[in-house]
C-alpha cells in the first residue's frame, strides 16, 4: 500500500486536495481497519495546509487500531511519506517536499537520508533551519561507512548551496563535518571551486576568507592558501585577522620568493593598520629579499608567487622618494615577472605576423583594467573614452575581474565599439580575445595594481603597449611607452625607466570635473568654531607616512586656533599614530578630528568644503583627491619629490596656474602650510585662481586632452609601421 489510489491520482496531480481528502475520508468510513488510508488522508491534509489535522489522523492507528505495533506503523508511515517526498522532489515542488520531510524528521529524527534531503530542500526554498543542520552534523559525525552515490550527490549539492550563505552557523556546521569531507576528493574540489568563485569572481572577500580559513587544513597548497586568506581579509579591511595569517605565512616560508611575499604582507598589513612604527623592520627585510631575487634570477617559481610578484615593488613608493633605487627594483622585478609569466603561458606569446587587418582601416585601441567602473581610474579615464574620434579609432574595453556599475555601462560599454567584462581571472581567455580583436595599441590602466592585467601585458597581445594612469609604470619589458607630462617626472627620469617616457605637452590626464552632492559634515558637528582654520588630511592608510604627519603637526602648532581633520578608515591605530606624533610635537591631540569615509564619492567631494587648506601626503601624493580638491577650489600644500608618485599634485597645480603651496623641501612644506593658514587673503586669492582655471586650464579640458592622446597614438603607430 505504498501508492496513492489510481482513481485519485489525477486530482492529486491537479492539487485538488479537497477531493483527495473526501475520497480517503469515505474509504476510512467504509473500512476503518485499513491503516494505509489514515496515512494517505493525513498526507492529503498536510499537503492542503491542515497540519494539525494531519497529525491527529496519523495518531489514530497508533492509539485506536494497532497500539502494540508502534515500530511497524512508524516504518509504514515513514515509507509512504518518503515516497511522496520523492514524488514532490521530481516535480520540483520543494515547498511541499519540505513540509513532508519536516514531518519525517519528527517521526524518524535519525533518518540521515531524509535529513540530508531536508537540508538541501530548505536551501532550494531559501529557508535555512540551522537546527536541521546541527542534527545533520551530529549524524554525519557518527557516519563510519561510505556514502551511497545518491547521498554523495545530495551532500555535494548541499555544499554548493551552503558555501554561498555568509552565516556563522554555516561555518559551525562545516567545521563539524570537516573530517568526513576530507576523505573525498570530490568534496575538496567543490569546496575549492566555490571559494574561488565567491572570493575571486564575486568579490565576497570576507566570506571567502572565512571559508578558506575553515578548510585550510584539508585543502591542498596550504602555504598559498595562507596568503590568499591574508589577501581576502585585507580587502575586507579585517586587518587584525589578516595579520595572523601573514605571520603564519612568514613562519612557514622557506624559499626567497616566499620570503619576499611574507615580508611584503607583513609590511602592507602594518601600513594599512597604521602601525607605521614597526614598518621599518619589514621594509628592510623586503628590500634584502628582493635584492637576492633580482641578483639570483630564479628559473622557476610557483605560479601564485610569480603572478603576485608584480604588485610588490610599488609599496616602496609610499616609503622612500628615491627615483633611482625604486626604479631599479621595479624594473628588476618587472623583468622576472615577465620571464615567469611567459614560462607559465608559453603558447600565448604572439609575433603578430598573421594579423588580417594589419596597416588597414582604423587604429584599434584597447583599454584594459580592473577599474572601468566607479573607481578613481574609471572616473578619470572615462572622459578619454567618451571623446575618442570614432572615425579614426576603434575603441575596445576589457574589464578584468570587476563588477559593473553605472560608470561601466555609460562610459566603457555603451561608448566602445566592443566591450568585455571578464568575471574571472583567466589570462588565457583575455589574451586570446585581444589577439582575436587584433588590437593595435593596448593601454594598461592598472599598471602594477592588478596582477592579472599585468600578466596579460607581459604576454604582449598587442604590438604596441602603453601604461597610463593607474600607477607609476611597472617595469615590464613588453611595455613600450609610459604616458607622462613635463612636470610629473623630472627631466632625468628617462635614464631610470625601461619604457620610453611619452610626455604630453601639458598634463598626463584631464577631466571635465566631478559630481558633487550635498555636504554631510559641518563644523558645529565637530565642535570647531567658524573662525578656526581647518586643515584636511584625506589619504588612505598607505600614504599616512609618519614623516609627513610630523610636518603637518608643526604647521598645526604654529597656527593658532587650527584643527586637522583626518578622513578615512580611522581605527584605534590611526588615532594612536596621529595623537602620538601630535604629542611629541607639542600639539594637543584635542585639535585632531577623525572622520569616517563618506557614503558616496559625491558627498566626499562636497565635504571637502569644510577645509580651508588640504595638506597633501609625501612621498606619495594625492592624485584623484588632489584633482577633487582643486575642482572644489581649495588651496593645497604639496611636497614635490623625485618619483612619479611624489609629483602628481605638482603637475596638477602647475596646470591650473597655482604656485602657492608647492614645496620642494620639508621646510617649504611647513612654511606654505603656516602661510596659507594665517593669511586668509592669500587663501581667497588661490581660490579665485582655481575658479578662473576651470575655464582655461588644460587640466579641465578633456576634449583637448583626448586629441593630444590620439596624436600620440598615431605617432606610436607610425613608428611601429616603420
C-alpha positions as CSV (number, residue, x, y, z in Angstrom):
1,X,0.0,0.0,0.0
2,X,2.8,2.4,-0.8
3,X,1.0,4.3,-3.6
4,X,-2.0,6.6,-3.9
5,X,-5.1,5.0,-5.3
6,X,-5.0,5.3,-9.1
7,X,-8.5,6.8,-9.3
8,X,-7.5,9.7,-7.1
9,X,-4.1,10.4,-8.7
10,X,-5.3,13.0,-11.3
11,X,-6.9,15.1,-8.5
12,X,-3.6,14.9,-6.6
13,X,-1.6,16.0,-9.7
14,X,-4.0,18.9,-10.1
15,X,-3.7,20.0,-6.5
16,X,-7.3,19.2,-5.8
17,X,-6.6,18.1,-2.2
18,X,-10.2,18.6,-1.1
19,X,-11.3,15.8,-3.4
20,X,-8.4,13.6,-2.3
21,X,-9.4,14.3,1.4
22,X,-13.0,13.5,0.7
23,X,-12.0,10.2,-1.1
24,X,-9.9,8.9,1.8
25,X,-12.4,10.0,4.4
26,X,-15.0,7.9,2.7
27,X,-12.6,4.9,2.4
28,X,-11.9,5.1,6.2
29,X,-15.7,5.2,6.9
30,X,-16.1,2.1,4.6
31,X,-13.1,0.3,6.0
32,X,-11.8,1.8,9.3
33,X,-9.4,-1.1,9.7
34,X,-7.3,-0.3,6.6
35,X,-4.3,1.6,8.2
36,X,-2.9,2.9,4.9
37,X,-5.9,5.1,4.4
38,X,-5.1,7.0,7.5
39,X,-1.6,7.6,6.3
40,X,-2.8,9.0,2.9
41,X,-5.6,11.0,4.4
42,X,-3.2,12.7,6.8
43,X,-0.8,13.3,4.0
44,X,-3.6,14.9,2.0
45,X,-4.4,17.1,5.0
46,X,-0.7,18.1,5.2
47,X,-0.5,19.0,1.5
48,X,-3.6,21.1,2.0
49,X,-2.0,23.1,4.8
50,X,-4.0,21.4,7.6
51,X,-1.1,20.2,9.6
52,X,-2.9,19.7,12.9
53,X,-5.5,17.5,11.3
54,X,-2.8,15.5,9.6
55,X,-1.0,14.8,12.9
56,X,-4.3,13.8,14.5
57,X,-5.2,11.5,11.7
58,X,-1.8,9.7,11.8
59,X,-2.2,9.2,15.6
60,X,-5.4,7.1,15.2
61,X,-3.7,3.8,14.1
62,X,-1.2,4.2,17.0
63,X,-3.9,4.8,19.6
64,X,-7.0,3.1,18.4
65,X,-6.2,0.4,15.9
66,X,-2.8,-1.2,16.5
67,X,-1.2,0.4,19.6
68,X,1.1,-2.5,20.2
69,X,2.7,-2.3,16.7
70,X,4.3,1.1,17.0
71,X,7.6,0.3,15.3
72,X,5.8,-1.3,12.3
73,X,3.4,1.6,12.0
74,X,6.2,4.1,12.1
75,X,8.0,2.3,9.3
76,X,4.9,2.2,7.2
77,X,4.1,5.9,7.7
78,X,7.7,6.9,7.1
79,X,7.9,4.9,3.9
80,X,4.7,6.5,2.5
81,X,5.9,10.0,3.4
82,X,9.3,9.3,1.8
83,X,7.7,8.1,-1.4
84,X,5.6,11.3,-1.6
85,X,8.6,13.5,-0.8
86,X,10.5,11.9,-3.7
87,X,7.5,12.5,-6.0
88,X,7.4,16.2,-5.0
89,X,11.2,16.4,-5.5
90,X,10.9,15.1,-9.0
91,X,8.3,17.8,-9.8
92,X,10.5,20.5,-8.2
93,X,7.7,21.2,-5.7
94,X,10.2,22.0,-2.9
95,X,7.7,23.7,-0.6
96,X,5.6,20.5,-0.4
97,X,8.7,18.3,-0.2
98,X,10.0,20.4,2.7
99,X,6.7,20.1,4.7
100,X,6.7,16.3,4.2
101,X,10.4,15.9,5.1
102,X,10.0,18.0,8.3
103,X,7.3,15.5,9.4
104,X,9.6,12.6,8.6
105,X,12.3,14.3,10.7
106,X,9.8,14.4,13.6
107,X,8.9,10.7,13.2
108,X,12.4,9.5,12.4
109,X,15.0,12.1,13.7
110,X,17.9,9.7,12.9
111,X,17.0,9.2,9.3
112,X,20.2,10.5,7.7
113,X,19.0,10.3,4.1
114,X,15.9,12.4,4.9
115,X,17.9,15.0,6.9
116,X,20.4,15.5,4.0
117,X,17.5,15.9,1.6
118,X,15.6,18.2,4.0
119,X,18.6,20.5,4.4
120,X,19.0,20.5,0.6
121,X,15.3,21.2,0.2
122,X,15.5,24.1,2.7
123,X,18.3,25.6,0.7
124,X,16.2,25.4,-2.5
125,X,13.3,27.2,-0.9
126,X,15.6,29.8,0.8
127,X,14.7,28.5,4.3
128,X,17.7,27.9,6.5
129,X,16.8,25.8,9.5
130,X,20.1,25.6,11.4
131,X,18.6,23.1,13.9
132,X,18.3,20.7,11.0
133,X,22.0,21.4,10.1
134,X,23.0,20.8,13.7
135,X,21.2,17.5,13.8
136,X,22.6,16.5,10.4
137,X,26.1,17.4,11.5
138,X,25.7,15.1,14.5
139,X,24.6,12.2,12.4
140,X,27.3,12.8,9.8
141,X,29.9,12.8,12.6
142,X,28.7,9.3,13.5
143,X,29.0,8.0,10.0
144,X,31.7,5.4,9.6
145,X,30.9,3.9,6.2
146,X,30.9,5.1,2.6
147,X,28.1,7.2,1.3
148,X,25.8,5.9,-1.4
149,X,26.1,7.7,-4.7
150,X,22.7,9.4,-4.0
151,X,23.9,10.6,-0.6
152,X,27.2,11.8,-2.1
153,X,25.3,13.8,-4.8
154,X,23.0,15.3,-2.3
155,X,25.8,16.4,0.0
156,X,27.7,17.9,-3.0
157,X,24.6,19.9,-3.9
158,X,24.1,20.9,-0.2
159,X,27.7,22.2,-0.1
160,X,27.1,24.2,-3.3
161,X,24.3,26.0,-1.6
162,X,25.7,26.4,1.9
163,X,29.0,27.8,0.9
164,X,27.2,30.7,-0.6
165,X,25.4,31.6,2.7
166,X,27.5,34.0,4.7
167,X,26.5,32.9,8.2
168,X,28.5,31.8,11.2
169,X,26.1,28.9,11.7
170,X,27.2,27.5,8.3
171,X,30.8,27.7,9.5
172,X,29.9,25.8,12.6
173,X,28.2,23.1,10.5
174,X,31.1,22.8,8.1
175,X,33.6,22.6,11.0
176,X,31.8,19.6,12.4
177,X,31.9,17.6,9.2
178,X,35.4,18.5,8.0
179,X,36.9,15.1,8.8
180,X,34.2,13.5,6.7
181,X,34.7,15.9,3.8
182,X,38.4,15.4,3.9
183,X,38.0,11.8,2.9
184,X,36.6,12.6,-0.6
185,X,38.4,14.4,-3.3
186,X,35.2,15.4,-5.0
187,X,34.1,17.3,-1.9
188,X,37.5,19.0,-1.8
189,X,37.2,20.1,-5.5
190,X,33.7,21.5,-4.9
191,X,34.9,23.5,-1.9
192,X,38.0,24.9,-3.7
193,X,36.0,25.9,-6.8
194,X,33.3,27.5,-4.7
195,X,35.7,29.6,-2.6
196,X,37.4,30.8,-5.8
197,X,34.0,31.8,-7.2
198,X,32.9,33.5,-4.0
199,X,36.1,35.5,-3.3
200,X,37.8,36.0,-6.7
201,X,34.8,36.2,-9.0
202,X,32.1,37.6,-6.8
203,X,34.5,39.6,-4.6
204,X,32.9,38.5,-1.3
205,X,36.3,38.7,0.3
206,X,35.3,38.4,3.9
207,X,33.2,35.3,3.4
208,X,35.7,33.7,1.1
209,X,38.4,34.3,3.6
210,X,36.4,32.7,6.4
211,X,35.6,29.6,4.3
212,X,39.2,29.2,3.3
213,X,40.3,29.6,6.9
214,X,37.8,26.9,7.9
215,X,39.1,24.4,5.3
216,X,42.7,25.4,5.5
217,X,43.9,22.1,6.9
218,X,42.2,19.8,4.4
219,X,42.8,21.8,1.2
220,X,46.0,21.4,-0.9
221,X,48.6,24.1,-1.1
222,X,48.4,25.3,2.5
223,X,51.1,28.0,2.2
224,X,49.4,29.5,-0.8
225,X,46.1,29.5,0.9
226,X,47.5,31.3,4.0
227,X,48.5,34.1,1.6
228,X,45.0,34.0,0.0
229,X,43.3,34.3,3.4
230,X,45.6,37.3,4.1
231,X,44.6,38.9,0.8
232,X,40.9,38.3,1.3
233,X,40.9,39.6,4.9
234,X,42.9,42.6,3.8
235,X,40.5,43.5,1.0
236,X,37.6,43.1,3.6
237,X,39.5,45.5,5.9
238,X,39.9,42.8,8.5
239,X,43.4,43.8,9.1
240,X,43.9,42.4,12.6
241,X,42.9,38.9,11.4
242,X,44.9,39.4,8.2
243,X,48.0,39.9,10.4
244,X,47.5,36.5,12.0
245,X,47.7,34.8,8.6
246,X,50.6,36.9,7.4
247,X,52.6,35.9,10.5
248,X,51.7,32.3,9.9
249,X,52.8,32.5,6.3
250,X,56.1,34.0,7.3
251,X,56.6,31.2,9.8
252,X,56.3,28.5,7.1
253,X,58.1,30.4,4.2
254,X,61.4,28.9,3.1
255,X,62.4,30.0,-0.4
256,X,63.5,33.5,-1.4
257,X,60.2,34.2,-3.3
258,X,58.2,33.0,-0.3
259,X,60.3,35.3,2.0
260,X,59.6,38.2,-0.4
261,X,55.9,37.6,-0.1
262,X,56.0,37.1,3.6
263,X,57.9,40.4,4.2
264,X,55.6,42.3,1.8
265,X,52.4,41.0,3.5
266,X,53.6,42.0,7.0
267,X,54.7,45.4,5.7
268,X,51.5,46.4,4.0
269,X,49.5,45.0,6.8
270,X,51.3,47.2,9.2
271,X,50.8,50.2,7.0
272,X,47.1,49.5,6.5
273,X,46.6,49.2,10.3
274,X,48.6,52.5,10.7
275,X,51.2,50.6,12.7
276,X,54.0,52.5,11.0
277,X,56.3,52.3,13.9
278,X,57.1,48.7,13.0
279,X,57.1,49.2,9.2
280,X,60.8,49.8,9.1
281,X,61.9,46.3,10.0
282,X,59.6,44.7,7.4
283,X,60.8,47.2,4.7
284,X,64.4,46.3,5.4
285,X,63.6,42.6,5.1
286,X,61.7,43.1,1.9
287,X,64.5,45.1,0.3
288,X,67.0,42.4,1.2
289,X,65.0,39.5,-0.2
290,X,64.1,41.4,-3.4
291,X,67.8,42.1,-3.9
292,X,68.5,38.4,-3.6
293,X,65.7,37.6,-6.0
294,X,66.9,40.2,-8.6
295,X,70.6,39.2,-8.2
296,X,70.0,35.5,-8.5
297,X,67.2,35.2,-11.1
298,X,65.1,32.1,-10.4
299,X,64.5,29.7,-13.2
300,X,61.1,28.8,-11.9
301,X,58.7,30.0,-9.3
302,X,55.3,28.7,-8.1
303,X,52.6,30.2,-10.1
304,X,50.9,32.1,-7.3
305,X,54.3,33.7,-6.3
306,X,55.1,34.5,-9.9
307,X,51.7,36.1,-10.7
308,X,51.7,38.1,-7.5
309,X,55.3,39.4,-7.7
310,X,54.5,42.4,-9.8
311,X,52.3,44.1,-7.2
312,X,55.1,44.1,-4.6
313,X,57.6,46.9,-5.6
314,X,55.1,49.8,-5.6
315,X,55.0,49.6,-1.8
316,X,58.3,51.4,-1.8
317,X,56.7,54.5,-3.4
318,X,54.9,55.0,-0.1
319,X,58.1,54.7,1.9
320,X,61.0,56.4,0.1
321,X,61.2,59.1,-2.5
322,X,64.2,57.6,-4.3
323,X,63.7,57.6,-8.0
324,X,66.9,55.7,-9.0
325,X,66.6,53.0,-6.3
326,X,62.9,52.5,-6.6
327,X,63.0,52.2,-10.4
328,X,65.9,49.7,-10.2
329,X,63.8,47.4,-8.0
330,X,60.6,47.9,-10.2
331,X,62.5,47.2,-13.4
332,X,64.2,44.2,-11.9
333,X,61.0,42.6,-10.7
334,X,59.2,43.5,-13.9
335,X,61.7,41.5,-15.9
336,X,61.4,38.5,-13.6
337,X,57.7,38.7,-13.7
338,X,57.6,38.7,-17.5
339,X,60.0,35.8,-17.7
340,X,57.9,33.8,-15.3
341,X,54.6,34.6,-16.9
342,X,55.9,33.6,-20.3
343,X,57.2,30.4,-18.8
344,X,53.7,29.7,-17.4
345,X,51.9,30.6,-20.7
346,X,54.4,29.9,-23.5
347,X,51.7,29.3,-26.2
348,X,50.2,32.8,-25.8
349,X,53.2,34.8,-27.0
350,X,52.4,36.3,-30.4
351,X,54.5,37.6,-33.2
352,X,51.6,39.5,-34.9
353,X,52.6,38.0,-38.2
354,X,49.1,36.7,-39.1
355,X,47.0,39.8,-38.5
356,X,44.3,40.1,-41.1
357,X,43.9,43.9,-40.9
358,X,47.5,44.9,-40.5
359,X,48.0,48.5,-41.7
360,X,44.4,48.8,-42.8
361,X,41.4,50.9,-41.6
362,X,41.1,52.5,-38.2
363,X,43.6,52.2,-35.4
364,X,42.3,49.8,-32.8
365,X,42.8,51.0,-29.3
366,X,42.2,48.6,-26.4
367,X,41.9,49.8,-22.8
368,X,42.4,47.1,-20.2
369,X,42.0,47.3,-16.4
370,X,40.1,46.2,-13.3
371,X,38.8,49.7,-12.6
372,X,36.5,50.5,-15.5
373,X,33.8,51.5,-13.0
374,X,33.2,53.9,-10.1
375,X,36.8,53.9,-9.1
376,X,39.4,56.7,-9.3
377,X,40.9,55.3,-12.5
378,X,37.5,54.7,-14.1
379,X,36.3,58.2,-13.1
380,X,39.4,59.8,-14.7
381,X,39.7,57.7,-17.8
382,X,36.0,57.9,-18.8
383,X,36.5,61.3,-20.5
384,X,39.1,60.0,-22.9
385,X,36.8,57.1,-23.9
386,X,33.9,59.5,-24.3
387,X,35.7,61.9,-26.6
388,X,37.6,59.5,-28.9
389,X,37.3,60.2,-32.6
390,X,35.4,57.1,-33.8
391,X,36.2,57.9,-37.5
392,X,39.9,57.2,-36.9
393,X,39.9,54.9,-33.9
394,X,38.0,51.8,-32.9
395,X,37.7,51.5,-29.2
396,X,37.7,48.2,-27.2
397,X,37.5,47.9,-23.5
398,X,38.5,44.9,-21.4
399,X,37.3,44.9,-17.8
400,X,39.2,42.4,-15.7
401,X,37.6,40.7,-12.6
402,X,35.4,43.7,-11.8
403,X,31.7,44.5,-11.1
404,X,29.6,46.5,-13.5
405,X,28.1,49.8,-12.4
406,X,26.7,53.0,-14.0
407,X,30.1,54.3,-15.0
408,X,31.0,50.9,-16.6
409,X,27.8,50.9,-18.7
410,X,27.7,54.5,-19.7
411,X,31.4,55.2,-20.5
412,X,33.1,51.8,-21.0
413,X,30.4,49.7,-22.6
414,X,27.9,52.0,-24.5
415,X,30.6,54.2,-26.0
416,X,33.0,51.4,-27.0
417,X,32.9,49.6,-30.3
418,X,33.3,46.3,-28.3
419,X,33.4,45.9,-24.6
420,X,34.2,42.8,-22.5
421,X,33.9,42.2,-18.8
422,X,35.6,39.0,-17.7
423,X,34.3,37.8,-14.4
424,X,37.2,35.5,-13.6
425,X,41.0,35.7,-13.9
426,X,41.5,33.6,-16.9
427,X,44.6,35.1,-18.5
428,X,44.5,32.8,-21.5
429,X,40.9,33.8,-22.3
430,X,41.7,37.5,-22.1
431,X,44.9,37.3,-24.2
432,X,43.1,35.2,-26.9
433,X,40.3,37.8,-27.1
434,X,42.7,40.7,-27.5
435,X,44.6,38.7,-30.2
436,X,41.3,37.9,-32.0
437,X,40.3,41.6,-31.9
438,X,43.7,42.4,-33.5
439,X,44.3,45.4,-31.1
440,X,47.0,47.8,-32.4
441,X,47.6,49.7,-29.2
442,X,46.8,48.2,-25.8
443,X,46.6,50.7,-23.0
444,X,47.1,49.3,-19.4
445,X,45.1,51.3,-16.9
446,X,46.2,49.3,-13.9
447,X,50.0,49.1,-14.1
448,X,51.2,47.1,-11.0
449,X,47.9,47.4,-9.1
450,X,46.4,44.2,-10.7
451,X,48.5,41.1,-11.4
452,X,46.0,39.6,-13.9
453,X,46.2,42.8,-16.1
454,X,50.0,42.8,-15.7
455,X,50.2,39.1,-16.8
456,X,48.2,39.9,-19.9
457,X,50.6,42.8,-20.7
458,X,53.6,40.6,-20.1
459,X,52.4,38.3,-22.9
460,X,52.2,41.3,-25.2
461,X,48.9,40.5,-27.1
462,X,49.2,43.8,-29.0
463,X,52.2,45.2,-31.0
464,X,52.2,48.5,-29.1
465,X,51.6,48.6,-25.3
466,X,51.2,51.7,-23.2
467,X,50.9,52.3,-19.5
468,X,48.7,55.2,-18.4
469,X,47.1,56.5,-15.3
470,X,46.8,53.5,-12.9
471,X,50.2,54.0,-11.2
472,X,53.8,54.5,-12.0
473,X,55.0,52.1,-14.7
474,X,55.6,48.5,-13.6
475,X,58.9,47.9,-15.4
476,X,57.6,45.0,-17.6
477,X,59.8,44.8,-20.7
478,X,56.9,44.3,-23.1
479,X,55.5,47.8,-22.3
480,X,56.7,50.3,-24.9
481,X,55.5,53.6,-23.6
482,X,54.7,55.3,-20.3
483,X,52.5,58.4,-20.5
484,X,53.7,61.4,-18.5
485,X,53.9,65.2,-18.9
486,X,56.6,67.9,-18.3
487,X,56.1,68.0,-14.5
488,X,55.1,64.6,-13.2
489,X,58.6,63.2,-13.9
490,X,61.8,65.2,-13.7
491,X,64.0,65.6,-16.9
492,X,66.5,63.0,-15.7
493,X,63.8,60.3,-15.3
494,X,64.4,58.8,-18.7
495,X,67.6,57.0,-17.6
496,X,65.7,55.1,-14.9
497,X,62.8,53.8,-17.0
498,X,62.8,50.7,-19.2
499,X,59.8,52.1,-21.1
500,X,60.1,55.2,-23.3
501,X,58.5,58.1,-21.5
502,X,56.0,59.8,-23.7
503,X,55.5,63.3,-22.4
504,X,52.3,65.1,-23.4
505,X,52.6,68.9,-23.7
506,X,50.6,69.9,-20.6
507,X,49.3,67.2,-18.3
508,X,49.0,63.4,-18.4
509,X,45.3,63.4,-17.6
510,X,42.3,65.7,-17.9
511,X,38.8,65.6,-16.7
512,X,35.6,67.6,-17.1
513,X,35.1,67.8,-13.4
514,X,33.4,65.7,-10.7
515,X,29.9,65.0,-9.4
516,X,29.3,66.9,-6.1
517,X,26.5,66.2,-3.7
518,X,25.3,68.0,-0.5
519,X,27.8,68.0,2.4
520,X,27.1,66.0,5.5
521,X,29.9,67.3,7.7
522,X,29.6,70.6,9.4
523,X,32.0,72.5,11.8
524,X,29.4,72.7,14.5
525,X,29.0,68.9,14.5
526,X,32.8,68.6,15.0
527,X,32.8,71.3,17.7
528,X,35.0,73.6,15.6
529,X,34.5,77.3,15.6
530,X,33.6,79.0,12.4
531,X,36.6,81.3,12.6
532,X,39.0,78.4,13.2
533,X,41.5,77.3,10.4
534,X,40.7,73.8,9.3
535,X,43.4,71.6,7.7
536,X,42.4,68.4,5.9
537,X,44.2,65.1,5.5
538,X,42.3,62.9,3.1
539,X,44.5,60.0,2.1
540,X,44.4,56.2,2.6
541,X,46.5,54.5,5.3
542,X,49.3,53.6,2.9
543,X,50.0,57.3,2.4
544,X,50.0,58.3,6.1
545,X,53.8,58.4,6.3
546,X,54.8,59.4,9.8
547,X,57.4,61.8,8.5
548,X,54.7,63.9,6.7
549,X,52.3,63.7,9.7
550,X,55.1,65.2,11.8
551,X,55.4,68.1,9.3
552,X,51.7,68.6,9.5
553,X,51.8,68.8,13.3
554,X,54.5,71.5,13.0
555,X,52.1,73.5,10.9
556,X,49.2,73.0,13.3
557,X,51.4,74.1,16.2
558,X,52.4,77.3,14.5
559,X,48.8,78.3,13.5
560,X,46.6,79.4,16.5
561,X,43.0,78.1,16.6
562,X,43.6,75.5,13.9
563,X,42.5,71.9,13.6
564,X,43.5,68.9,11.5
565,X,40.7,66.6,10.1
566,X,41.8,63.1,9.2
567,X,39.4,61.4,6.9
568,X,39.2,57.7,6.0
569,X,39.3,54.3,7.7
570,X,40.4,55.6,11.1
571,X,40.6,53.0,13.8
572,X,42.4,53.0,17.2
573,X,45.8,52.6,15.4
574,X,45.1,55.6,13.2
575,X,44.2,57.8,16.2
576,X,47.2,56.5,18.1
577,X,49.5,57.3,15.2
578,X,48.4,60.9,14.9
579,X,48.0,61.5,18.6
580,X,51.4,60.1,19.4
581,X,53.1,62.3,16.8
582,X,51.0,65.3,17.9
583,X,52.0,64.9,21.5
584,X,55.7,64.6,20.5
585,X,55.5,67.8,18.6
586,X,53.7,69.7,21.4
587,X,50.3,69.7,19.8
588,X,47.2,69.0,21.9
589,X,45.5,65.8,20.4
590,X,42.2,67.6,21.0
591,X,42.9,69.6,17.9
592,X,42.5,66.4,15.8
593,X,39.3,65.2,14.4
594,X,38.8,61.7,12.8
595,X,36.1,61.4,10.1
596,X,34.7,58.2,8.7
597,X,34.5,57.6,5.0
598,X,31.7,59.4,3.3
599,X,28.7,57.4,2.0
600,X,29.5,58.3,-1.7
601,X,32.2,60.0,-3.7
602,X,29.9,62.9,-4.5
603,X,29.3,63.5,-0.7
604,X,33.0,63.2,0.0
605,X,33.7,65.9,-2.5
606,X,31.0,68.1,-1.0
607,X,32.5,67.6,2.4
608,X,35.9,68.9,1.2
609,X,34.4,72.4,1.5
610,X,34.8,72.2,5.3
611,X,38.6,72.6,4.8
612,X,40.5,75.9,4.5
613,X,43.6,74.0,3.3
614,X,44.3,70.4,2.3
615,X,47.6,69.1,3.4
616,X,49.0,66.6,0.8
617,X,51.0,63.5,1.6
618,X,54.6,62.6,0.8
619,X,56.4,60.6,-0.6
620,X,53.1,59.5,-2.2
621,X,50.9,62.5,-3.2
622,X,47.2,62.5,-3.8
623,X,46.1,62.1,-7.4
624,X,42.3,61.9,-7.7
625,X,42.0,63.5,-4.3
626,X,44.2,66.4,-5.5
627,X,42.0,66.8,-8.6
628,X,38.9,66.8,-6.4
629,X,40.5,69.4,-4.1
630,X,41.4,71.7,-7.0
631,X,37.9,71.3,-8.5
632,X,36.4,72.3,-5.2
633,X,38.7,75.4,-5.3
634,X,40.5,74.7,-2.1
635,X,44.2,75.6,-1.5
636,X,46.5,72.6,-1.2
637,X,50.1,72.3,0.2
638,X,52.2,69.6,-1.5
639,X,55.7,68.4,-1.2
640,X,57.4,67.7,-4.6
641,X,59.8,64.8,-4.9
642,X,61.7,62.9,-7.5
643,X,59.4,60.0,-8.3
644,X,56.1,59.9,-10.2
645,X,54.1,59.3,-7.0
646,X,55.6,62.4,-5.4
647,X,54.8,64.8,-8.3
648,X,51.2,64.3,-9.1
649,X,49.9,67.3,-7.2
650,X,52.8,69.4,-8.5
651,X,51.7,68.6,-12.1
652,X,48.1,69.4,-11.5
653,X,48.8,72.6,-9.6
654,X,51.2,73.8,-12.4
655,X,48.4,73.2,-14.9
656,X,45.9,75.3,-13.0
657,X,48.4,78.1,-12.6
658,X,48.7,77.9,-8.8
659,X,52.2,78.0,-7.4
660,X,51.2,78.9,-3.9
661,X,51.5,75.7,-1.8
662,X,54.1,74.0,-4.0
663,X,57.1,73.0,-1.7
664,X,60.4,71.5,-2.8
665,X,61.6,70.7,0.7
666,X,60.2,69.8,4.1
667,X,60.9,73.3,5.3
668,X,58.9,74.9,2.4
669,X,56.0,72.5,3.1
670,X,55.8,73.7,6.7
671,X,56.2,77.4,5.6
672,X,53.4,77.1,3.0
673,X,51.1,75.4,5.5
674,X,51.7,78.2,8.0
675,X,51.4,81.0,5.5
676,X,48.1,79.7,4.0
677,X,46.8,79.1,7.4
678,X,47.5,82.6,8.7
679,X,46.8,84.6,5.6
680,X,43.1,84.5,4.7
681,X,43.6,86.9,1.8
682,X,46.1,84.5,0.2
683,X,43.7,81.7,0.5
684,X,41.0,83.8,-1.2
685,X,43.5,84.6,-4.0
686,X,44.2,80.9,-4.6
687,X,40.5,80.1,-4.6
688,X,39.9,82.8,-7.2
689,X,42.7,81.4,-9.4
690,X,41.2,77.9,-9.1
691,X,37.8,79.3,-10.1
692,X,39.2,81.0,-13.1
693,X,41.2,78.0,-14.1
694,X,38.1,76.0,-14.7
695,X,37.6,78.0,-17.9
696,X,41.2,77.9,-19.2
697,X,43.3,75.1,-17.7
698,X,44.2,72.0,-19.8
699,X,43.5,70.0,-16.6
700,X,39.8,70.6,-17.1
701,X,39.7,70.3,-20.9
702,X,39.1,66.6,-21.6
703,X,38.3,67.1,-25.3
704,X,41.7,68.8,-26.0
705,X,43.5,66.2,-23.9
706,X,41.8,63.4,-25.9
707,X,43.0,64.9,-29.2
708,X,46.6,65.1,-27.9
709,X,46.4,61.4,-26.7
710,X,45.1,60.4,-30.2
711,X,48.0,62.3,-31.8
712,X,50.4,60.3,-29.6
713,X,48.7,57.1,-30.6
714,X,49.1,58.0,-34.3
715,X,52.8,58.7,-33.9
716,X,53.3,55.4,-31.9
717,X,51.5,53.5,-34.7
718,X,53.5,55.2,-37.5
719,X,56.8,54.4,-35.7
720,X,55.7,50.8,-35.3
721,X,54.8,50.5,-39.0
722,X,58.2,51.9,-40.0
